[in-house]
Each structure stands twice: as C-alpha cells, then as structure tokens.
Amino acid sequence: MTPAPTGRLVPTPTGHDLILTRTYRAPAVDVWASVTEPERTARWFGPWRGEAGPGRTIEVRMMFEESAPWYPMRIESCEPPRRLAVSTEDEAGSWLMELLLTETDGTTELRLVHHLTSTEHLGATGPGWEYYLDMLTAAHTGEPRPDFADYYPAQQAYFESLA
C-alpha cells in the first residue's frame, strides 16, 4: 500500500516552504529527544557527532541513503523543545529546514518546514521527507520501517504538481 502524500507548498517572499506535519501521542520533550539525541535520530534518520549548539556544525550520517554518507549540518537555532533550525549543503544545493513542535494536552504536532529557493527538485525532495517522517513515526511507535520504494517515484507527480 502506497502512503498518501501530505506535504503542502506555501509561497514565501524568498521562494516556497514545503511543509509536512505529523502528530504524536507524546509530550513535546519526548518528540524533541527523537529529533535531537543521536541514539534516537539513528533509529529513523541517522546518528550525528560533534558538539551541538546554535552556530555550531555537526556531522550527520544519512543511514538510509546509498553508501550512508556523513554530511555537515549547521545548527542555526535550537530552542528546546519547540524549534530546531538547521542548514546543510549537498550535490542538490543548500538546504534550510526547521522542525517546529507544538504540544496540546499531551499530543505533539511536529512540522517540518523546508525553506526552498527553487522547486526544481520538489518531485524527489517531497517523497524523501514523507519517508523520513514516516520513519520517525515508526521509530516512535515501534511499527515496522516503511520502504522508500513506496514513496518514490509513487509520490513524485503529487509533489511536482504542487509547484
């Protein structure tokens, strides 16, 4: 069964924001730990190493990508347990992203906001974020990991149509 894409594209003064949301029956501090502690990020994205803090650069291992490469990632802002902003560069260009957490009555909404200057690679980027957020959900709930083949190219046309 192919998961349904959830991402939406919002115009901004400098481009577009790709926004994806997930909800967890857990307090914000628990979800925050899932996206910031290296042992927990390793379960769904990859571990990281280095001295973390605003203005510092860490290395993140993309465990579920071909060859599991390490990438430098700069922490632009860190406001536990509500906001984490990071940036990185790779062969596809520069990436600026935020994770925003909002807790209400023990339920936490996580919004991933990928700030885009171009929608050129949206057909691949969107499915990738859907996959990683579903990996986070699986790690958080103990469910089996999703298969990337269920996301790409199945969701490519949806994300391309957003542009």
N, C-alpha and C positions, 0 to 999 in steps of 0.2 A: 504494500500500500504506500503510495507516494504522499508524503506530508504536504499539507496545503501551505503555500507561502503566505506570510503575514506582513512582510515589510511594506512600508509606505515611503514615498518620496515627497519631501516638503521643500519648496523653493526658499532660498535664503539670499541675502544681499551678495554673498560671495560664491554662490553655486547652489547646492542642494544638500539636504540632510536625509540620509537613509536611516529610518527609524524602525527598529524591531523591538517587540515587547514580549516578556514572559512574566508569569505570575507564580509565586511560590508560597505555599503554606508554611512560612518560616519567618522568624524575625529578620530584620534588615542586617543585624550583626552576623547572622549565620550565612546569609547570601553573600554579604561582604567578604567573609572569610573564604567562600568558594571562589571568589574572583580575585583575591589578593594573596592568599597564602600559597607558597609554591607547592606544598604537598597536595593541596586541593585543586589548584589550577592544573596540575599534572594529570588529573583524572579526566579532564574534558578538553583541555587546550594544549597544555604543556607546562613543564616546570620553568622557573626562572631563577636566575642567580644574580648576585650583586647587591649593592647597598641601595635599598629603595628609599625614595623620598622625593618631594617636589624638586624639579630641576635636575634630578639625577637620571642616569641612564643605566638600565639593567639589560640583561640578555634573556630572551625568551626562546625556549625551544618549541618549535611547531611540531609536536609529536605526531600529529595525524596528517602531516603533509609528506609528500615524497621526499625521502632522504632525511626527514626530521631536522631541518636546519635550525641554527641559532640565529636570532635577529636582535639587533639593538633596539630597545624601546625606551623612549624618554618619558618620564613621568612629568606631565605638565602641571597637574593639580591632583591633590589627594585630600579629600575631606571625608574621613571615615564617619559613619558607614553610609554616606549618601552620594558621593561623587568621586569618580576617578577619571581623569583625562590623560590620555597617552598619545604619543606620536611615534611613527616609525617610517622607514623608507625601505622599499624593495624594488625589484625589477619593474613593477607596475606603477611606481611613483611614490609620492608621500601620502601618508595616512594619518588623519587626526580623528580620534574617537573618544567618546565619553560613555561611561556607564553611570546611569543615574538610578538610584534606589529610593523608593518611597514605601514606607510601611504604614498600613492601616489595620488595626485590630489583629495583629499577628500575621498578616499576609503582606508579602513584599512584592511590589512590581519592580522589575528591572527593565530599564530602557537602554538599549544600545543605540547610540547616535553616531553614525559615521558621517563626518563632515566631508562632503565631496566638492571638488572644484570642477569636476567633469563627470559625466555619466557614461563615459566611454566603456568602462569595464563592468557596468552595473549587472549585466547578464550573468557574470561569473561571481561578482562580489556578493550580491544578494543571496544566492543559494548557499554560498560559503558561510555567511553569518547565520542563516537559518539553521544550517547543520551544526555549527559550533554552539549556538544557543540550545539546540535540542540535545547536544552532547552534555552541556551544563545541566539541563533538566534531568537527563538520565543519570548523571553522576550524583545529583542531589537526591533523587528518588530511589536509586538502586535499580532502575529499569535497565534493560539491555541497551547498549550503544546503538545509535542509528547508523545506517550505511550511507555514505556520501553519494553513492550511485542513485539513491532515491531523491536526491536534491538537485544534482547537476548531471545531465542537462535538463531534467524534468521541469525545473523552475526557471530556466533561462528566459523563456519567452515572456513569462509573467513580469520579471524584473525589467527586461528590455522595454516592455510596454509602458512601464511607469515613466520612462524618460520621454 
